[in-house]
Amino acid sequence: MHQVVKIIIYFICFTASFYCLSGVDFSKFLLMSKNRVVKAQMLLIILSLALGYLSGQFLIVIQGG
């Protein structure tokens, strides 16, 4: 499979996972204070990257590439 197509698949999966995870209220999991807001945002980005990579890899393998 062409590398550009893989990058596009990963980007779409990252965007979709970021959109879905932004609906989760992370303040329920973290003790929110002023210094932890950045940590919650970083957690959202890292989880989105991981979920986007896994779902993109799944789509690439299913496609056969």
BAMARDREN-329362 format. One record per residue (C-alpha): x, y, z. Coordinates in steps of 0.5 Angstrom, whole numbers, plus 500, padded with zeros to 3 digits. Layout:
<pts>
XYZ...
</pts>
This chain:
<pts>
500500500502507498506511504501517503495513504497510510499517513492519511489513514492514521491522521483520520483515525487520530482525528476521530479518536480525538473527537470521541475522547474529547467527550469524556470528562477527565475531571472525574478521573483526575483531581482537577486543579490549575496545575493539572489542566495541562496534564489532562490535555496531554492525557487526551492527546496521548490517548488519542494518538494511541487509539488513532494508531491502533485503529489505523493499524487495524484498518491497514491490516484488514485492507491487506496492506
</pts>
